[in-house]
């Protein structure tokens, strides 16, 4: 079947030439596939997939190389290769781009290997991991503040005049942080929508069921019963509304 299929496609360039890739030729292509399907008594989709496999295999063989100037153009390993040589012109441009890309990749690999063989710096850079401790930070902050305050205080004129220092302690810093957190919480509450009565009711039921720690089978049975009751009540309510109207 493959030989007849290749001969048929070769005789109809519309099925393989790249200049017919537009949707404008779609119906004509389908007619050709239906024609060969009737001759070979096969499904058109099956034949199209078979051709795609043959075409892609040939393309991959073109992209493979034995040496610097020798393509793999032989039928020793694949019996359909010589029959599909009419496709070579369709992939000439792609083949050239593939070769250029491979040459560039090879040059990059060679350069990388040379750099690895002759490293400029063999010493490993060690990084010190810093840890933050609030108590140490506050101690340094207090010491720095006390030192600055002492430097800025003028010399006393009498023995009774003592330097005045601004005191910063942990409690002040913590209170400021708590106040900032309170302001953020109050701002968040302005954008918070409280749950409805229905949501609160079902949330309370969900909490009770979770705390009960039922077995999986019992939990499924309970969920089914609750769902049945709710569904029945909703249907009854909707029917009553229809009758009332």
N, CA, C and O of each residue as an XYZ file, in Angstrom:
980
protein
N       0.823     -1.202      0.000
C       0.000      0.000      0.000
C       0.866      1.264      0.000
O       0.512      2.252     -0.643
N       2.010      1.241      0.724
C       2.846      2.427      0.824
C       3.391      2.848     -0.537
O       3.485      4.040     -0.827
N       3.752      1.865     -1.381
C       4.301      2.206     -2.690
C       3.251      2.889     -3.553
O       3.543      3.897     -4.196
N       2.031      2.353     -3.579
C       0.961      2.989     -4.340
C       0.651      4.380     -3.801
O       0.385      5.303     -4.572
N       0.684      4.530     -2.486
C       0.402      5.830     -1.882
C       1.456      6.856     -2.272
O       1.119      7.995     -2.596
N       2.734      6.467     -2.244
C       3.808      7.392     -2.617
C       3.693      7.797     -4.078
O       3.861      8.971     -4.411
N       3.410      6.838     -4.955
C       3.265      7.154     -6.381
C       2.111      8.118     -6.609
O       2.217      9.029     -7.430
N       1.012      7.926     -5.893
C      -0.148      8.793     -6.073
C       0.165     10.218     -5.607
O      -0.167     11.181     -6.298
N       0.798     10.357     -4.442
C       1.134     11.690     -3.928
C       2.135     12.379     -4.846
O       2.024     13.580     -5.095
N       3.105     11.634     -5.348
C       4.098     12.211     -6.248
C       3.446     12.752     -7.512
O       3.890     13.763     -8.055
N       2.394     12.087     -7.984
C       1.695     12.527     -9.194
C       0.763     13.700     -8.927
O       0.242     14.295     -9.870
N       0.542     14.049     -7.655
C      -0.356     15.154     -7.296
C       0.379     16.111     -6.355
O       0.259     15.985     -5.136
N       1.129     17.058     -6.898
C       1.913     17.984     -6.057
C       1.074     18.761     -5.047
O       1.601     19.241     -4.044
N      -0.207     18.886     -5.300
C      -1.052     19.630     -4.369
C      -1.057     18.992     -2.978
O      -1.383     19.650     -1.990
N      -0.693     17.708     -2.907
C      -0.710     16.999     -1.628
C       0.598     17.128     -0.849
O       0.652     16.776      0.329
N       1.667     17.634     -1.505
C       2.941     17.723     -0.780
C       3.683     19.044     -0.973
O       4.513     19.407     -0.140
N       3.399     19.772     -2.059
C       4.123     21.017     -2.311
C       3.713     22.081     -1.296
O       2.528     22.264     -1.015
N       4.709     22.780     -0.750
C       4.445     23.757      0.303
C       3.673     24.976     -0.197
O       3.071     25.693      0.601
N       3.683     25.214     -1.484
C       2.956     26.375     -1.996
C       1.444     26.149     -2.004
O       0.679     27.081     -2.254
N       1.010     24.912     -1.730
C      -0.429     24.615     -1.659
C      -0.910     24.465     -0.217
O      -1.905     23.784      0.031
N      -0.227     25.082      0.723
C      -0.591     24.924      2.129
C      -1.759     25.817      2.534
O      -2.259     25.698      3.653
N      -2.195     26.691      1.669
C      -3.295     27.596      2.007
C      -4.607     26.827      2.141
O      -4.786     25.775      1.527
N      -5.523     27.366      2.952
C      -6.847     26.751      3.119
C      -7.659     26.801      1.830
O      -8.661     26.100      1.692
N      -7.225     27.627      0.897
C      -7.929     27.730     -0.376
C      -7.944     26.395     -1.127
O      -8.857     26.133     -1.910
N      -6.937     25.556     -0.890
C      -6.823     24.275     -1.603
C      -7.354     23.106     -0.779
O      -7.166     21.953     -1.165
N      -7.995     23.370      0.317
C      -8.409     22.290      1.215
C      -9.380     21.318      0.537
O      -9.201     20.104      0.626
N     -10.393     21.842     -0.131
C     -11.390     20.964     -0.758
C     -10.761     20.118     -1.865
O     -11.083     18.938     -2.002
N      -9.876     20.710     -2.645
C      -9.227     19.949     -3.714
C      -8.359     18.829     -3.138
O      -8.289     17.736     -3.699
N      -7.701     19.114     -2.015
C      -6.899     18.069     -1.375
C      -7.780     16.918     -0.888
O      -7.426     15.750     -1.048
N      -8.917     17.248     -0.298
C      -9.816     16.216      0.193
C     -10.320     15.347     -0.950
O     -10.479     14.136     -0.794
N     -10.570     15.961     -2.092
C     -11.014     15.182     -3.254
C      -9.929     14.188     -3.684
O     -10.227     13.046     -4.034
N      -8.681     14.631     -3.655
C      -7.583     13.742     -4.037
C      -7.428     12.584     -3.049
O      -7.190     11.446     -3.454
N      -7.561     12.873     -1.763
C      -7.452     11.809     -0.767
C      -8.608     10.816     -0.886
O      -8.421      9.614     -0.698
N      -9.773     11.309     -1.191
C     -10.913     10.404     -1.401
C     -10.703      9.538     -2.641
O     -11.126      8.383     -2.694
N     -10.046     10.118     -3.625
C      -9.788      9.364     -4.853
C      -8.843      8.192     -4.596
O      -9.130      7.068     -5.008
N      -7.728      8.438     -3.924
C      -6.794      7.352     -3.639
C      -7.397      6.365     -2.642
O      -7.065      5.180     -2.665
N      -8.281      6.847     -1.769
C      -8.930      5.952     -0.803
C      -9.817      4.945     -1.523
O      -9.876      3.776     -1.142
N     -10.505      5.400     -2.562
C     -11.353      4.476     -3.331
C     -10.504      3.452     -4.082
O     -10.893      2.290     -4.205
N      -9.359      3.877     -4.576
C      -8.507      2.951     -5.319
C      -7.900      1.889     -4.404
O      -7.839      0.711     -4.755
N      -7.460      2.320     -3.242
C      -6.812      1.389     -2.313
C      -7.789      0.749     -1.341
O      -7.416     -0.124     -0.558
N      -9.040      1.186     -1.393
C     -10.078      0.660     -0.503
C      -9.681      0.825      0.972
O      -9.766     -0.099      1.781
N      -9.255      2.024      1.264
C      -8.877      2.366      2.633
C      -9.559      3.662      3.050
O     -10.078      4.406      2.217
N      -9.550      3.915      4.343
C     -10.139      5.148      4.863
C      -9.220      6.329      4.538
O      -8.004      6.211      4.694
N      -9.771      7.470      4.087
C      -8.927      8.622      3.744
C      -8.076      9.102      4.919
O      -6.916      9.473      4.739
N      -8.646      9.095      6.102
C      -7.885      9.549      7.273
C      -6.690      8.645      7.540
O      -5.610      9.120      7.892
N      -6.887      7.343      7.373
C      -5.788      6.397      7.570
C      -4.665      6.641      6.577
O      -3.487      6.579      6.930
N      -5.034      6.918      5.329
C      -4.024      7.175      4.308
C      -3.279      8.473      4.575
O      -2.070      8.549      4.357
N      -3.974      9.480      5.038
C      -3.319     10.757      5.343
C      -2.315     10.597      6.487
O      -1.225     11.169      6.449
N      -2.685      9.825      7.492
C      -1.767      9.584      8.605
C      -0.557      8.767      8.154
O       0.569      9.008      8.590
N      -0.809      7.800      7.277
C       0.290      6.992      6.756
C       1.263      7.860      5.958
O       2.479      7.714      6.084
N       0.726      8.758      5.143
C       1.584      9.648      4.370
C       2.358     10.603      5.292
O       3.541     10.858      5.069
N       1.708     11.110      6.294
C       2.380     12.010      7.232
C       3.566     11.305      7.898
O       4.621     11.908      8.094
N       3.389     10.051      8.238
C       4.469      9.289      8.859
C       5.639      9.093      7.888
O       6.800      9.227      8.273
N       5.328      8.776      6.638
C       6.376      8.622      5.632
C       7.117      9.934      5.406
O       8.346      9.959      5.347
N       6.367     11.017      5.282
C       6.969     12.328      5.021
C       7.866     12.772      6.179
O       8.983     13.241      5.960
N       7.375     12.623      7.405
C       8.149     13.056      8.571
C       9.408     12.211      8.750
O      10.457     12.723      9.142
N       9.297     10.921      8.464
C      10.472     10.051      8.574
C      11.547     10.458      7.574
O      12.731     10.494      7.909
N      11.137     10.762      6.355
C      12.097     11.195      5.337
C      12.761     12.515      5.739
O      13.963     12.702      5.553
N      11.961     13.415      6.290
C      12.499     14.713      6.712
C      13.543     14.537      7.814
O      14.585     15.193      7.790
N      13.273     13.665      8.771
C      14.232     13.430      9.854
C      15.529     12.833      9.321
O      16.614     13.154      9.807
N      15.414     11.965      8.322
C      16.620     11.359      7.747
C      17.452     12.405      7.023
O      18.679     12.307      6.993
N      16.799     13.409      6.439
C      17.544     14.478      5.784
C      18.328     15.310      6.796
O      19.430     15.776      6.507
N      17.761     15.487      7.962
C      18.387     16.337      8.968
C      19.535     15.641      9.690
O      20.330     16.295     10.365
N      19.627     14.319      9.552
C      20.739     13.595     10.154
C      21.962     13.669      9.234
O      21.832     13.807      8.018
N      23.156     13.575      9.841
C      24.389     13.673      9.055
C      25.361     12.570      9.469
O      25.433     12.185     10.636
N      26.104     12.074      8.486
C      27.178     11.116      8.780
C      28.492     11.840      9.061
O      29.223     11.495      9.990
N      28.774     12.849      8.241
C      30.023     13.588      8.394
C      29.803     15.045      8.088
O      28.670     15.526      8.082
N      30.909     15.762      7.827
C      30.795     17.194      7.599
C      30.101     17.509      6.286
O      29.369     18.496      6.206
N      30.306     16.710      5.266
C      29.751     17.009      3.942
C      28.944     15.857      3.386
O      28.733     15.801      2.174
N      28.489     14.948      4.200
C      27.796     13.760      3.700
C      26.448     13.616      4.365
O      26.377     13.415      5.578
N      25.367     13.715      3.591
C      24.020     13.519      4.116
C      23.688     12.041      4.140
O      24.298     11.234      3.439
N      22.711     11.709      4.958
C      22.245     10.326      5.007
C      21.214     10.158      3.895
O      20.014     10.277      4.139
N      21.665      9.890      2.705
C      20.786      9.709      1.554
C      21.006      8.301      1.016
O      21.616      8.114     -0.036
N      20.522      7.357      1.720
C      20.705      5.967      1.328
C      19.453      5.185      1.641
O      18.723      5.523      2.574
N      19.198      4.152      0.879
C      18.021      3.309      1.087
C      18.388      1.995      1.764
O      17.564      1.083      1.825
N      19.623      1.886      2.276
C      20.040      0.615      2.874
C      19.243      0.305      4.140
O      18.980     -0.857      4.449
N      18.860      1.360      4.871
C      18.148      1.149      6.124
C      16.649      1.407      6.021
O      15.893      1.061      6.929
N      16.227      2.004      4.936
C      14.801      2.329      4.790
C      14.423      2.206      3.322
O      14.975      2.905      2.473
N      13.502      1.338      3.031
C      13.200      1.001      1.636
C      12.445      2.083      0.900
O      12.376      2.045     -0.328
N      11.870      3.059      1.610
C      11.087      4.103      0.941
C      11.898      5.362      0.663
O      11.374      6.320      0.094
N      13.175      5.375      1.060
C      13.936      6.618      0.990
C      14.063      7.134     -0.444
O      13.740      8.290     -0.714
N      14.523      6.301     -1.350
C      14.731      6.749     -2.727
C      13.425      7.148     -3.401
O      13.428      8.017     -4.272
N      12.322      6.538     -3.020
C      11.033      6.877     -3.622
C      10.556      8.256     -3.202
O       9.728      8.861     -3.883
N      11.073      8.760     -2.083
C      10.609     10.047     -1.560
C      11.580     11.184     -1.830
O      11.437     12.260     -1.249
N      12.559     10.974     -2.691
C      13.535     12.032     -2.957
C      12.903     13.258     -3.597
O      13.497     14.336     -3.567
N      11.715     13.123     -4.175
C      11.050     14.294     -4.762
C      10.650     15.313     -3.690
O      10.285     16.442     -4.020
N      10.713     14.929     -2.422
C      10.388     15.851     -1.334
C      11.586     16.683     -0.886
O      11.428     17.628     -0.114
N      12.790     16.339     -1.366
C      13.992     16.988     -0.845
C      13.965     18.492     -1.061
O      14.380     19.253     -0.186
N      13.476     18.932     -2.230
C      13.436     20.368     -2.509
C      12.531     21.115     -1.535
O      12.726     22.308     -1.302
N      11.548     20.428     -0.967
C      10.624     21.085     -0.042
C      11.299     21.434      1.286
O      10.842     22.327      1.999
N      12.386     20.729      1.619
C      13.028     20.922      2.918
C      14.456     21.445      2.791
O      15.214     21.419      3.761
N      14.829     21.925      1.593
C      16.198     22.404      1.396
C      16.515     23.571      2.316
O      17.571     23.605      2.949
N      15.594     24.529      2.388
C      15.816     25.709      3.229
C      15.887     25.321      4.705
O      16.754     25.798      5.438
N      14.980     24.460      5.132
C      14.998     24.017      6.523
C      16.273     23.242      6.836
O      16.833     23.368      7.925
N      16.728     22.442      5.877
C      17.945     21.659      6.078
C      19.151     22.569      6.265
O      20.004     22.301      7.111
N      19.230     23.640      5.481
C      20.346     24.568      5.597
C      20.313     25.305      6.934
O      21.348     25.482      7.577
N      19.118     25.734      7.351
C      18.996     26.407      8.645
C      19.373     25.467      9.782
O      19.993     25.883     10.761
N      19.002     24.214      9.651
C      19.331     23.226     10.683
C      20.845     23.031     10.783
O      21.391     22.927     11.881
N      21.515     22.984      9.635
C      22.964     22.796      9.652
C      23.664     24.000     10.280
O      24.595     23.833     11.068
N      23.224     25.212      9.935
C      23.832     26.418     10.505
C      23.643     26.450     12.012
O      24.560     26.801     12.755
N      22.448     26.082     12.458
C      22.167     26.073     13.894
C      23.037     25.051     14.617
O      23.533     25.313     15.713
N      23.219     23.879     13.996
C      24.058     22.851     14.615
C      25.516     23.293     14.708
O      26.194     23.026     15.700
N      25.993     23.975     13.658
C      27.370     24.455     13.687
C      27.564     25.481     14.799
O      28.583     25.473     15.490
N      26.570     26.375     14.966
C      26.661     27.372     16.034
C      26.647     26.707     17.405
O      27.388     27.101     18.305
N      25.793     25.692     17.553
C      25.742     24.971     18.830
C      27.063     24.264     19.119
O      27.517     24.227     20.263
N      27.676     23.704     18.077
C      28.948     23.006     18.272
C      30.041     23.976     18.710
O      30.858     23.649     19.571
N      30.054     25.176     18.114
C      31.044     26.175     18.512
C      30.841     26.599     19.960
O      31.806     26.764     20.707
N      29.573     26.775     20.357
C      29.290     27.149     21.748
C      29.733     26.058     22.711
O      30.272     26.350     23.779
N      29.508     24.799     22.337
C      29.921     23.690     23.198
C      31.439     23.621     23.326
O      31.963     23.367     24.411
N      32.152     23.849     22.208
C      33.616     23.825     22.261
C      34.145     24.937     23.162
O      35.067     24.726     23.950
N      33.544     26.132     23.035
C      33.981     27.252     23.866
C      33.716     26.978     25.338
O      34.535     27.298     26.199
N      32.568     26.387     25.614
C      32.233     26.076     27.000
C      33.185     25.033     27.575
O      33.589     25.137     28.733
N      33.544     24.035     26.782
C      34.482     23.013     27.244
C      35.852     23.623     27.538
O      36.501     23.241     28.512
N      36.299     24.568     26.703
C      37.591     25.206     26.947
C      37.566     26.016     28.233
O      38.531     26.029     28.998
N      36.443     26.695     28.457
C      36.327     27.484     29.680
C      36.313     26.600     30.917
O      36.849     26.970     31.962
N      35.696     25.427     30.791
C      35.664     24.512     31.927
C      37.035     23.901     32.198
O      37.384     23.624     33.346
N      37.815     23.691     31.122
C      39.147     23.124     31.305
C      40.111     24.128     31.920
O      41.013     23.739     32.662
N      39.936     25.430     31.621
C      40.818     26.477     32.130
C      40.014     27.504     32.910
O      39.813     28.619     32.430
N      39.564     27.162     34.066
C      38.774     28.120     34.849
C      39.650     29.263     35.322
O      40.812     29.046     35.669
N      39.119     30.474     35.345
C      39.868     31.655     35.774
C      39.944     31.761     37.278
O      40.881     32.362     37.804
N      38.995     31.201     37.979
C      38.979     31.295     39.434
C      38.499     29.974     40.001
O      37.348     29.581     39.810
N      39.401     29.290     40.704
C      39.059     27.969     41.228
C      38.566     28.024     42.652
O      38.128     27.008     43.192
N      38.626     29.208     43.285
C      38.194     29.313     44.662
C      36.689     29.470     44.730
O      36.101     30.250     43.981
N      36.084     28.743     45.609
C      34.647     28.842     45.813
C      34.351     30.036     46.697
O      34.995     30.233     47.727
N      33.395     30.813     46.300
C      33.008     31.992     47.065
C      32.080     31.556     48.176
O      31.059     30.912     47.937
N      32.442     31.911     49.382
C      31.624     31.559     50.526
C      30.783     32.759     50.934
O      31.282     33.880     51.032
N      29.515     32.511     51.169
C      28.591     33.558     51.572
C      28.179     33.317     53.013
O      27.854     32.196     53.404
N      28.197     34.377     53.790
C      27.785     34.293     55.184
C      26.298     34.596     55.285
O      25.837     35.638     54.820
N      25.568     33.704     55.880
C      24.126     33.866     56.041
C      23.866     34.666     57.300
O      24.233     34.258     58.401
N      23.232     35.802     57.123
C      22.925     36.655     58.252
C      21.566     36.303     58.822
O      20.622     36.025     58.083
N      21.476     36.318     60.137
C      20.212     36.076     60.818
C      19.815     37.319     61.579
O      20.670     38.034     62.104
N      18.539     37.577     61.641
C      18.028     38.774     62.301
C      17.482     38.391     63.665
O      16.646     37.495     63.786
N      17.968     39.085     64.696
C      17.497     38.858     66.054
C      16.983     40.184     66.599
O      17.715     41.172     66.646
N      15.712     40.197     67.012
C      15.088     41.438     67.468
C      15.775     41.982     68.712
O      15.984     43.190     68.823
N      16.128     41.111     69.647
C      16.761     41.567     70.885
C      18.111     42.229     70.613
O      18.418     43.283     71.169
N      18.926     41.592     69.739
C      20.214     42.192     69.402
C      20.039     43.537     68.723
O      20.784     44.486     68.969
N      19.008     43.594     67.839
C      18.760     44.850     67.133
C      18.385     45.962     68.107
O      18.860     47.090     67.982
N      17.524     45.638     69.085
C      17.102     46.644     70.056
C      18.270     47.089     70.926
O      18.376     48.265     71.275
N      19.158     46.141     71.282
C      20.320     46.503     72.083
C      21.218     47.475     71.322
O      21.670     48.479     71.871
N      21.470     47.161     70.051
C      22.297     48.051     69.243
C      21.632     49.408     69.062
O      22.291     50.447     69.059
N      20.295     49.374     68.909
C      19.556     50.624     68.719
C      19.647     51.488     69.969
O      19.873     52.695     69.881
N      19.471     50.866     71.137
C      19.553     51.614     72.398
C      20.957     52.164     72.609
O      21.113     53.318     73.010
N      21.974     51.361     72.345
C      23.352     51.803     72.546
C      23.702     52.955     71.623
O      24.353     53.916     72.034
N      23.254     52.852     70.335
C      23.545     53.913     69.379
C      22.846     55.203     69.764
O      23.431     56.281     69.665
N      21.599     55.102     70.201
C      20.836     56.291     70.587
C      21.437     56.952     71.816
O      21.546     58.176     71.880
N      21.828     56.135     72.797
C      22.424     56.690     74.009
C      23.739     57.379     73.703
O      24.036     58.429     74.274
N      24.545     56.792     72.795
C      25.831     57.383     72.440
C      25.651     58.710     71.739
O      26.359     59.673     72.034
N      24.690     58.771     70.794
C      24.438     60.014     70.074
C      23.920     61.090     71.004
O      24.287     62.258     70.873
N      23.072     60.707     71.940
C      22.519     61.681     72.876
C      23.608     62.239     73.775
O      23.617     63.435     74.068
N      24.522     61.390     74.214
C      25.611     61.847     75.079
C      26.547     62.787     74.350
O      27.063     63.737     74.939
N      26.774     62.522     73.048
C      27.674     63.385     72.288
C      27.078     64.755     72.057
O      27.803     65.749     72.013
N      25.763     64.822     71.907
C      25.102     66.084     71.602
C      24.805     66.928     72.832
O      24.426     68.090     72.686
N      24.963     66.388     74.048
C      24.660     67.139     75.277
C      25.844     68.025     75.627
O      26.970     67.534     75.701
N      25.619     69.335     75.847
C      26.734     70.227     76.206
C      27.243     69.929     77.599
O      26.546     69.317     78.409
N      28.456     70.362     77.874
C      29.070     70.129     79.188
C      28.310     70.903     80.251
O      27.963     72.066     80.043
N      28.051     70.279     81.373
C      27.300     70.963     82.432
C      28.099     72.132     82.995
O      29.316     72.048     83.161
N      27.378     73.247     83.290
C      28.020     74.440     83.862
C      28.169     74.326     85.356
O      29.074     74.925     85.937
N      27.298     73.566     85.990
C      27.387     73.360     87.432
C      27.288     71.885     87.719
O      26.935     71.086     86.851
N      27.607     71.533     88.948
C      27.551     70.133     89.342
C      26.129     69.640     89.449
O      25.895     68.432     89.454
N      25.149     70.572     89.537
C      23.757     70.164     89.674
C      23.109     69.903     88.318
O      22.069     69.249     88.248
N      23.721     70.414     87.220
C      23.134     70.274     85.884
C      23.570     68.940     85.289
O      24.762     68.693     85.107
N      22.599     68.083     84.990
C      22.881     66.749     84.462
C      22.436     66.658     83.007
O      21.466     67.314     82.629
N      23.103     65.879     82.191
C      22.684     65.729     80.783
C      21.353     64.994     80.686
O      21.088     64.052     81.433
N      20.524     65.445     79.751
C      19.224     64.822     79.514
C      19.324     63.950     78.272
O      19.690     64.425     77.197
N      19.003     62.700     78.422
C      19.061     61.754     77.305
C      17.663     61.237     76.979
O      16.858     60.955     77.867
N      17.405     61.122     75.686
C      16.127     60.579     75.244
C      16.191     59.062     75.328
O      17.074     58.434     74.744
N      15.261     58.490     76.049
C      15.304     57.060     76.321
C      14.434     56.299     75.326
O      13.268     56.635     75.118
N      15.012     55.277     74.721
C      14.282     54.372     73.844
C      14.438     52.970     74.419
O      15.556     52.470     74.540
N      13.341     52.344     74.767
C      13.418     51.000     75.308
C      12.588     50.043     74.470
O      11.906     50.452     73.531
N      12.653     48.775     74.815
C      11.916     47.754     74.071
C      10.426     48.008     74.110
O       9.732     47.828     73.110
N       9.938     48.422     75.255
C       8.492     48.608     75.411
C       7.966     49.660     74.446
O       6.885     49.503     73.878
N       8.743     50.748     74.259
C       8.311     51.795     73.331
C       8.248     51.272     71.901
O       7.277     51.512     71.184
N       9.289     50.557     71.496
C       9.318     50.024     70.130
C       8.189     49.032     69.911
O       7.535     49.062     68.868
N       7.946     48.148     70.885
C       6.885     47.148     70.751
C       5.514     47.814     70.714
O       4.641     47.400     69.951
N       5.321     48.852     71.542
C       4.037     49.566     71.534
C       3.793     50.238     70.193
O       2.672     50.226     69.684
N       4.839     50.823     69.618
C       4.690     51.438     68.296
C       4.313     50.399     67.248
O       3.476     50.658     66.384
N       4.932     49.221     67.325
C       4.603     48.162     66.365
C       3.170     47.684     66.550
O       2.473     47.422     65.569
N       2.722     47.569     67.798
C       1.340     47.146     68.059
C       0.346     48.174     67.545
O      -0.706     47.821     67.011
N       0.684     49.451     67.709
C      -0.202     50.497     67.217
C      -0.313     50.453     65.697
O      -1.395     50.639     65.141
N       0.814     50.205     65.028
C       0.799     50.097     63.574
C      -0.042     48.906     63.125
O      -0.781     49.003     62.146
N       0.066     47.787     63.833
C      -0.735     46.615     63.507
C      -2.216     46.888     63.725
O      -3.051     46.434     62.943
N      -2.551     47.625     64.779
C      -3.952     47.973     65.040
C      -4.518     48.826     63.917
O      -5.654     48.621     63.489
N      -3.733     49.780     63.440
C      -4.188     50.626     62.337
C      -4.439     49.803     61.077
O      -5.406     50.044     60.355
N      -3.567     48.834     60.817
C      -3.752     47.982     59.642
C      -5.010     47.134     59.766
O      -5.737     46.965     58.787
N      -5.277     46.597     60.952
C      -6.474     45.784     61.155
C      -7.737     46.613     60.992
O      -8.709     46.146     60.399
N      -7.737     47.836     61.508
C      -8.904     48.696     61.359
C      -9.148     49.044     59.903
O     -10.295     49.127     59.463
N      -8.069     49.247     59.150
C      -8.218     49.523     57.724
C      -8.769     48.313     56.987
O      -9.566     48.459     56.059
N      -8.346     47.108     57.397
C      -8.844     45.892     56.740
C     -10.313     45.655     57.044
O     -11.049     45.157     56.193
N     -10.750     46.008     58.250
C     -12.152     45.792     58.621
C     -13.098     46.614     57.752
O     -14.239     46.208     57.533
N     -12.643     47.756     57.257
C     -13.489     48.592     56.418
C     -13.838     47.911     55.102
O     -14.870     48.206     54.500
N     -12.978     46.999     54.653
C     -13.219     46.291     53.385
C     -13.728     44.871     53.607
O     -13.813     44.092     52.657
N     -14.063     44.528     54.833
C     -14.504     43.169     55.144
C     -16.019     43.089     55.107
O     -16.705     43.913     55.713
N     -16.547     42.091     54.393
C     -17.989     41.865     54.315
C     -18.346     40.695     55.223
O     -17.898     39.573     54.987
N     -19.138     40.938     56.246
C     -19.477     39.848     57.174
C     -20.307     38.781     56.476
O     -21.047     39.102     55.546
N     -20.210     37.535     56.890
C     -20.993     36.465     56.262
C     -22.476     36.634     56.549
O     -22.872     37.197     57.570
N     -23.292     36.129     55.616
C     -24.738     36.195     55.792
C     -25.184     35.172     56.836
O     -24.404     34.329     57.279
N     -26.471     35.270     57.221
C     -27.002     34.337     58.211
C     -26.959     32.904     57.691
O     -26.688     31.970     58.446
N     -27.232     32.735     56.385
C     -27.196     31.389     55.795
C     -25.783     30.817     55.829
O     -25.586     29.651     56.173
N     -24.792     31.650     55.467
C     -23.411     31.181     55.492
C     -22.976     30.819     56.912
O     -22.297     29.813     57.120
N     -23.369     31.641     57.887
C     -23.000     31.357     59.271
C     -23.629     30.057     59.760
O     -23.008     29.298     60.505
N     -24.888     29.802     59.327
C     -25.583     28.592     59.746
C     -24.879     27.340     59.222
O     -24.604     26.409     59.979
N     -24.593     27.329     57.918
C     -23.965     26.146     57.336
C     -22.511     26.005     57.797
O     -22.009     24.886     57.910
N     -21.836     27.110     58.059
C     -20.481     27.021     58.604
C     -20.490     26.370     59.986
O     -19.605     25.582     60.316
N     -21.510     26.712     60.797
C     -21.618     26.112     62.127
C     -21.866     24.609     62.026
O     -21.308     23.821     62.790
N     -22.721     24.223     61.061
C     -22.976     22.787     60.861
C     -21.700     22.074     60.414
O     -21.401     20.974     60.878
N     -20.952     22.706     59.512
C     -19.714     22.094     59.022
C     -18.711     21.899     60.155
O     -18.004     20.893     60.196
N     -18.651     22.862     61.075
C     -17.730     22.739     62.206
C     -18.131     21.573     63.105
O     -17.277     20.824     63.580
N     -19.444     21.424     63.336
C     -19.917     20.327     64.177
C     -19.601     18.969     63.545
O     -19.178     18.036     64.228
N     -19.815     18.875     62.232
C     -19.538     17.608     61.542
C     -18.040     17.296     61.590
O     -17.649     16.145     61.781
N     -17.218     18.310     61.419
C     -15.766     18.100     61.469
C     -15.319     17.638     62.849
O     -14.495     16.733     62.978
N     -15.879     18.278     63.885
C     -15.508     17.897     65.250
C     -15.966     16.482     65.594
O     -15.346     15.812     66.420
N     -17.061     16.021     64.958
C     -17.567     14.676     65.246
C     -16.618     13.581     64.759
O     -16.622     12.473     65.295
N     -15.793     13.892     63.730
C     -14.808     12.940     63.199
C     -15.473     11.618     62.806
O     -15.084     10.546     63.270
N     -16.485     11.724     61.939
C     -17.207     10.539     61.484
C     -16.341      9.711     60.541
O     -15.388     10.207     59.941
N     -16.701      8.441     60.432
C     -16.061      7.582     59.449
C     -16.456      8.033     58.044
O     -17.455      8.730     57.862
N     -15.656      7.626     57.052
C     -15.908      8.082     55.686
C     -17.297      7.662     55.200
O     -17.996      8.449     54.563
N     -17.692      6.435     55.497
C     -19.006      5.947     55.052
C     -20.120      6.717     55.740
O     -21.090      7.116     55.095
N     -19.989      6.927     57.042
C     -21.012      7.673     57.774
C     -21.085      9.121     57.305
O     -22.171      9.698     57.236
N     -19.949      9.703     56.986
C     -19.942     11.083     56.509
C     -20.641     11.205     55.163
O     -21.394     12.152     54.936
N     -20.396     10.252     54.270
C     -21.067     10.270     52.966
C     -22.566     10.092     53.126
O     -23.346     10.743     52.431
N     -22.981      9.210     54.041
C     -24.403      8.989     54.270
C     -25.063     10.255     54.832
O     -26.180     10.600     54.445
N     -24.377     10.933     55.732
C     -24.914     12.162     56.307
C     -25.024     13.255     55.253
O     -26.028     13.966     55.197
N     -24.008     13.390     54.425
C     -24.051     14.397     53.366
C     -25.198     14.135     52.402
O     -25.861     15.070     51.955
N     -25.434     12.864     52.080
C     -26.520     12.520     51.165
C     -27.876     12.864     51.770
O     -28.748     13.393     51.080
N     -28.055     12.569     53.051
C     -29.330     12.854     53.708
C     -29.581     14.354     53.776
O     -30.692     14.814     53.513
N     -28.555     15.112     54.127
C     -28.711     16.570     54.194
C     -29.036     17.136     52.824
O     -29.890     18.013     52.696
N     -28.353     16.633     51.794
C     -28.606     17.108     50.439
C     -30.028     16.794     49.997
O     -30.671     17.620     49.350
N     -30.525     15.610     50.339
C     -31.892     15.240     49.978
C     -32.904     16.154     50.654
O     -33.864     16.597     50.024
N     -32.690     16.438     51.934
C     -33.627     17.307     52.659
C     -33.637     18.707     52.068
O     -34.703     19.283     51.851
N     -32.457     19.257     51.805
C     -32.383     20.612     51.256
C     -33.022     20.674     49.878
O     -33.771     21.603     49.575
N     -32.722     19.676     49.039
C     -33.297     19.659     47.690
C     -34.812     19.563     47.739
O     -35.500     20.263     46.997
N     -35.338     18.706     48.602
C     -36.784     18.544     48.718
C     -37.447     19.841     49.182
O     -38.498     20.220     48.665
N     -36.846     20.509     50.140
C     -37.414     21.754     50.645
C     -37.415     22.834     49.568
O     -38.379     23.590     49.446
N     -36.359     22.905     48.803
C     -36.296     23.914     47.737
C     -37.343     23.639     46.670
O     -38.009     24.564     46.204
N     -37.500     22.365     46.272
C     -38.504     22.019     45.269
C     -39.911     22.318     45.777
O     -40.743     22.840     45.035
N     -40.175     21.992     47.027
C     -41.496     22.274     47.602
C     -41.777     23.766     47.614
O     -42.888     24.196     47.306
N     -40.775     24.554     47.969
C     -40.947     26.000     48.008
C     -41.219     26.548     46.613
O     -42.081     27.411     46.442
N     -40.490     26.053     45.617
C     -40.689     26.533     44.255
C     -42.065     26.141     43.719
O     -42.703     26.936     43.028
N     -42.528     24.935     44.023
C     -43.856     24.508     43.574
C     -44.955     25.338     44.226
O     -45.933     25.695     43.569
N     -44.804     25.644     45.495
C     -45.800     26.468     46.182
C     -45.875     27.855     45.575
O     -46.954     28.439     45.481
N     -44.746     28.379     45.167
C     -44.753     29.698     44.541
C     -45.487     29.663     43.213
O     -46.190     30.607     42.853
N     -45.314     28.548     42.478
C     -46.014     28.434     41.192
C     -47.519     28.350     41.410
O     -48.286     28.990     40.691
N     -47.943     27.577     42.386
C     -49.371     27.447     42.663
C     -49.958     28.759     43.164
O     -51.077     29.111     42.791
N     -49.237     29.479     43.989
C     -49.732     30.739     44.531
C     -49.891     31.794     43.455
O     -50.776     32.646     43.529
N     -49.021     31.729     42.451
C     -49.120     32.717     41.379
C     -50.225     32.358     40.394
O     -50.449     33.084     39.426
